[in-house]
Amino acid sequence: MTDARTMLAEAGLRITAPRVAVIDVLADHPHAAADAVYAKVSESLPRTSLQAVYNVLGDLTAQGLARRIEPAGSPARYELRVGDNHHHVVCTECGKVEDIDCVVGHAPCLLPNEDHGFAIAEAEVTFWGVCTDCREAAVDAPVL
């Protein structure tokens, strides 16, 4: 269970209703796009703007409370799972995103052949495929 107020206080951020609401939405809907977060937040805080949600997401990301991922061909998505260098799998049919734990070894999980002098801290891997729901829908689809 995520305690939004504690997270915000420990990060030195002011505790506001939009920040608490965004954290609560991300706790229930990991990998949500900003517009989906806004839709959920506006149910309980109808006077909150889309720009306010973007600002909160930016603040949370800047403070390391949230992570922004950007799967190719999809809007940025946000999650509260941070600091463990996990990866993602994305459905090429519906866009569903799921977490994949570290591929092998310890962070950064993957080491490049050449680091070009960089001190590598993290690796991001995106796996692409078709989720179970989309595979089952394809099998059940009538043949025309």
Stockholm file with secondary structure:
# STOCKHOLM 1.0

chainA/1-144         MTDARTMLAEAGLRITAPRVAVIDVLADHPHAAADAVYAKVSESLPRTSLQAVYNVLGDLTAQGLARRIEPAGSPARYELRVGDNHHHVVCTECGKVEDIDCVVGHAPCLLPNEDHGFAIAEAEVTFWGVCTDCREAAVDAPVL
#=GR chainA/1-144 SS CCCHHHHHHHTTCCCCHHHHHHHHHHHHSTTEEHHHHHHHHHHHCTTCCHHHHHHHHHHHHHTTSSEEECCTTSCCEEESCCSSCCEEEEETTTCCEEEECCSSSSTTSCCCSCCTTCCCCCCCCEEEECCHHHHHHHHHSCCC
#=GC SS_cons         CCCHHHHHHHTTCCCCHHHHHHHHHHHHSTTEEHHHHHHHHHHHCTTCCHHHHHHHHHHHHHTTSSEEECCTTSCCEEESCCSSCCEEEEETTTCCEEEECCSSSSTTSCCCSCCTTCCCCCCCCEEEECCHHHHHHHHHSCCC
//
